[in-house]
């Protein structure tokens, strides 16, 4: 694993719950501004930053027993879009340029994902958000994190979640003492098989 200062392009996975701070739901602006200020430091140093954000501060569909899974997951995808719009604007507030991509059309709110466009923005120092997960039900934002990181050739995934580690479990259901090394969402074996050696660094949220 390289020293962080030697990395060129990182993908930061943020937990939705972590953005809520002590409120546990919605946004805690002070927390989000702290994240923005920390990210600005590494962007100013020349690091290219892509971001995926979970939607658990608004919706966690797998806890619902009264909805069809596909619809519940679609609501979760929209929750990640709301999070990216909010966090993107806070990043702009502290002086960064941002762009939000989704795997489905969201009118004027986001742009439809294009690998070439996303990489171009990263190379130009634009903080690039990947919202909406994979665009398909049954896949978590952890899966989207791995897919996007591989696709844009990130050097590392920085996972800042509400648990101490990166795991297929959810922040609310996984023990805070459980630390899992490897790839996000249990993708380590898949990555080895397909020769995508993507390191993951788990961090404590501010």
Secondary structure, DSSP 8 states (H G I E B T S, - for coil): ---GGG-SEEEEEE-HHHHTGGG-SS--HHHHHHHHHHHHHHHHTT-EEEEEE--TTT--GGG-SSS-HHHHHHHHHHHHHHHHHHHHHHHHHTT--EEEEESS--TTSSEE--HHHHHHHHHTT-EEEEESTTSSTT--HHHHHHHHHHHTT-SEEEEEESSSS--SS-TTTS-TT----SSGGG-HHHHHHTT---EEEEEE--
